[in-house]
Amino acid sequence: MEWRKNEGYIITNSITIGKSEIVLGVHEKSADNFVTWECNNKNDYYWGHYFTSLLNAQKDFCERALDKVRFCEQNKKHKKSEPER
């Protein structure tokens, strides 16, 4: 993973799911501040969830990733069940 930073947070973990990714970051000046974001194109960060506990941030990172996988699977099933036009 290449080194990235957003809004003062260093991105320490990322997982790509479909066309987007879920990332986890730690604040560069305050080591007890963490964030998870959804991200597109490796530079469009949105829907931030902020934490003061690394464990809670890691839990949220995993939960967001699983939610995104479920969402992608649901869309995939929906597209397969649509009749061709």
C-alpha positions as CSV (number, residue, x, y, z in Angstrom):
1,M,0.0,0.0,0.0
2,E,1.3,3.4,-0.9
3,W,1.6,6.1,1.8
4,R,-1.4,8.4,1.9
5,K,-2.7,11.1,4.2
6,N,-6.1,12.9,4.4
7,E,-7.2,15.8,6.7
8,G,-4.2,15.2,8.9
9,Y,-4.8,11.4,9.2
10,I,-2.2,8.9,7.9
11,I,-4.0,6.0,6.2
12,T,-2.7,2.8,7.9
13,N,-5.1,0.2,6.5
14,S,-7.3,-0.1,3.4
15,I,-9.4,-2.8,1.8
16,T,-10.7,-2.5,-1.8
17,I,-14.3,-3.7,-2.3
18,G,-15.8,-3.3,-5.7
19,K,-14.9,0.1,-7.0
20,S,-14.3,1.7,-3.6
21,E,-12.3,1.1,-0.5
22,I,-12.7,1.4,3.2
23,V,-9.7,3.0,5.0
24,L,-8.5,3.4,8.6
25,G,-6.3,6.3,9.6
26,V,-4.5,7.7,12.7
27,H,-4.0,11.4,13.2
28,E,-0.5,12.5,12.6
29,K,-0.3,14.8,15.6
30,S,-2.7,13.0,18.0
31,A,-2.0,9.3,18.2
32,D,-5.2,8.6,20.0
33,N,-7.5,9.9,17.3
34,F,-8.6,7.5,14.6
35,V,-11.0,7.6,11.6
36,T,-12.5,5.2,9.1
37,W,-13.7,6.5,5.7
38,E,-15.1,5.2,2.5
39,C,-12.9,6.3,-0.4
40,N,-13.1,6.5,-4.2
41,N,-10.1,7.0,-6.5
42,K,-7.7,6.9,-3.6
43,N,-8.4,10.6,-2.9
44,D,-12.2,11.1,-2.4
45,Y,-12.8,10.4,1.3
46,Y,-16.3,10.5,2.7
47,W,-18.6,9.3,5.5
48,G,-16.0,9.5,8.3
49,H,-16.4,7.7,11.6
50,Y,-14.1,9.1,14.3
51,F,-12.7,7.3,17.4
52,T,-10.4,7.7,20.3
53,S,-9.9,4.0,20.6
54,L,-7.8,2.0,18.1
55,L,-9.8,-1.1,18.9
56,N,-13.1,0.6,18.2
57,A,-11.8,2.0,14.9
58,Q,-10.5,-1.4,13.8
59,K,-13.9,-2.9,14.7
60,D,-15.7,-0.2,12.6
61,F,-13.2,-0.8,9.7
62,C,-14.1,-4.5,9.6
63,E,-17.8,-3.9,10.0
64,R,-17.8,-1.2,7.2
65,A,-15.9,-3.6,4.9
66,L,-18.4,-6.4,5.6
67,D,-21.3,-4.1,5.0
68,K,-19.8,-3.0,1.7
69,V,-19.3,-6.7,0.7
70,R,-22.9,-7.4,1.5
71,F,-24.1,-4.4,-0.4
72,C,-22.0,-5.4,-3.5
73,E,-23.3,-9.0,-3.3
74,Q,-26.9,-7.8,-3.1
75,N,-26.5,-5.5,-6.1
76,K,-24.9,-8.4,-8.0
77,K,-27.9,-10.7,-7.2
78,H,-30.3,-7.9,-8.2
79,K,-28.7,-7.3,-11.5
80,K,-28.8,-11.1,-12.3
81,S,-32.5,-11.3,-11.6
82,E,-33.4,-8.4,-13.9
83,P,-34.7,-9.5,-17.3
84,E,-32.7,-8.4,-20.3
85,R,-34.1,-5.6,-22.3
